[in-house]
Amino acid sequence: MLSPEGGVSGQGPAPLALSLSDRAGEESPDARSTAAAVAPGPLWDAVRSLDSLDAAVQEAPRTEADDAAVDSDAAGDEHGPAVKTVASLDPAAEEPEAKATAETAQGAARREQILDGASVLFAERGYHGSSLREISRSAAISHPGMLHHFSSKSALLDAVIDRLEAHAQGLLDSVEALSTSPAQLLAALAGPWHPGRPPITLIATLSAEIVDPEHPGRYRMSRLRLVHEHILKQVLAAYAERGLLTPGTDPVFLSRAVFSLLLSLAVRERSVRALQSSSGGEPVEDVRTFVQHFLNG
């Protein structure tokens, strides 16, 4: 079962003085340029293999954290697993560790709660149309409490996009299953690719915003769209090899057309359908009908 949940990344807690300020969470020009920097995500290795990104994607810079992780792994290989000390066997000594674990779990749950609220508002109003205070109210958390987890709106956007990338990773991992028959693809168009539900509704709103070259999510959202098109292309190419597409159908063209239709239908549901419920057409049936025009038999 595919899950829209993804990893959470942020820039760490905000200083107390900042969290109490009326301008808490607002980004300076330096912060915006930092947010625009591209960091490797769950799809980094997969995306680097896409022909369409050869000129755009470069190897992510190695960080001190990466080096530390390598050093740690090497140390473990040399010295073997850590040996539990006598003190660690004392139940009283384990109490602080259990408490810390519980606090960590509580903090992780609170972060997910914030991300849920941010995802809803970003889908409805966009990144620029949502304030941190509105997001904190939506998540039922105090504003300083939210800034403890996400020090700026761009950090929050990064974590929301992490979720979108994790959702795409699930689809990428399911290419073989989706390629077994067109029925699998048609089912996915009513599931993880449903144009009237998250995360497609969120992708549609953020994709419309990134025409602004200063948008902090511009690169990652553009990359995410290419990944979805790549997944569809892989599936459709598998159908073409087995003669399941009508002769002359180009899987590359069709993959772009299908994903573009998904985003367009997501916008239609939030605009035309919201204003006129009798406008006709169900989004899932619309995209399924479109795909079926290209299926052979």
URDA-V219190 format. One line per field, one symbol per residue. psi: psi as a letter, one per 20 degrees, with the letter a starting at -180 (. if undefined). A space follows every 50 residues. Layout:
psi: ???
This chain:
psi: pppiqarpqajrqqqghhhiqhjpiqprhhhhhghiqpqpahjghghhip hijhihprpqqprhhghhgggggghhhgirqqpprhhiiphhhighghgh gghghghhhhghgghgggggghhgirghjpqhhhghghjlqqghhgihho irhhhggghghgghhhghhgggijggghihqhhgghhhijdhjpijrqih hghgghhhhjhoiipijgghhgggghgghgghggghhhghhjkiqqpipo hgghgggghghghghgghhifghhhnhjiqppgghghggghhhjpo.
